[in-house]
Amino acid sequence: FFLAPWLFAFLFPKYLAAIPYTQFYGIVIITTAISNISVTALVSQRLNRELYIYNVVNPVFLLILQVPLLIGYGLVGILIAKTVSNIFNILLAVLLIYYFPSLKTTQRSEDST
């Protein structure tokens, strides 16, 4: 993220215009890693119903964001959509794990039978 200007100046001097995109993509990578950890938490707790919800909402939300942002802002719009989607996915996973106990208790009672 912070090294991109120097790396591009040294390794890719013809592509200095790509520095802001690369820096923003660094943020996308960080949010994607955190989002993947939140999915792992759902899997490790065997919250199948919550995983179904997560796996349906995730691509729908991303698609809803990408279409208008791609049209309006191009590549930057896609990066913004991906970042916002990852943050939304993290919040969704936290909500599904901690704030919907009815889903958790229903599933756990089904597992015990």
N, C-alpha and C positions, 0 to 999 in steps of 0.2 A: 504494500500500500504506500508506504513512505519512500520506499526505494525505487519505485517505478520511474520517476523522472531521471534519476542517475543511470539506472539500468538501460532505459531507452536511449538516453544520450550516448551511452557507451556502446551498446549492442545493436540498436536499431535507430541510427540517427535520421533515417528517412521517414520514420513513423512517429515523430514527436507529437503529432496531432492525436494519436491514440492514447496518450498518457491519462487523460481524465477518464476514458472508458475503462482502462485497466485498473485504475484506482477504485472506481465504483464497483467493478467486478470483484475486487477484493472484499468489499462489504457483502456482496452476494454470496461469496464462498463462506464467509464467517456465519452468516445467517442460515445458510444451508446446513452447515455442520451442526449448529444448535438445533435446527429443525429435525435433523436425523436422530439426534439424541432423544428428542421428545417422542419420536415414533418408537424408538427402542424401549422407552419406558412403557409405552402401551403394550408392546409385544411381551416384555418381560413380566408384566402383571396379568397376562392372558386376558386382556380386555378386548375380546373379539368384536363385540357389538360396537365398541368405540372405534376400533380399527376400521370397521366397515364405514362408519360415519366419516371418519377422517379421510379415508381413501376415496370417498365420493365427493366430499366438500372441497378437498385440496385441488384437484384438477379443474373443477368447475369454477372455483374462485379465481384461479390463475388465468383461465381462459377469458373470464369476464373482464379481468384487468388488462390482459395483454392486447386484446383487439383494439380498444379505443386508444390505449397508450402507444401502441405501435403506429397507428394511423396518425396520431397527433405529434409524437416525439421521436419516432423511428427507433434506433438502437437504444437510445437513452430510455425511451419508454419501456422497452422490454426489460432492461435492467431494473428500472423502478418497479415494474410489475412483479418481477421475481423477488426483489427484496421485500416488498410489502406482503406478498404472498407467503414468504418464509416466516415473517413476523406473525402474520395471521395464523399460520400453521402451528407455531410455537404456542400462541395463546389458546388455540383450539385444543391442542393436546393437554395443556394444563387444565383447561375447563373440563375436558372429558375425564381426566383422572381425578381431580379434586372436588369439582363443584357439581357433579351429577351423580350423587350417591345412589339414586334410584336405579340408574343403569348398572352400577357396580353391584348392588345387592341383588338385583334380579339375575344378573349373570352368575354370581357366585352361588345363588341357590340352585340354579340350573346345573352348575358343575357338580354340586354335591349329590345330586340324585342319580 
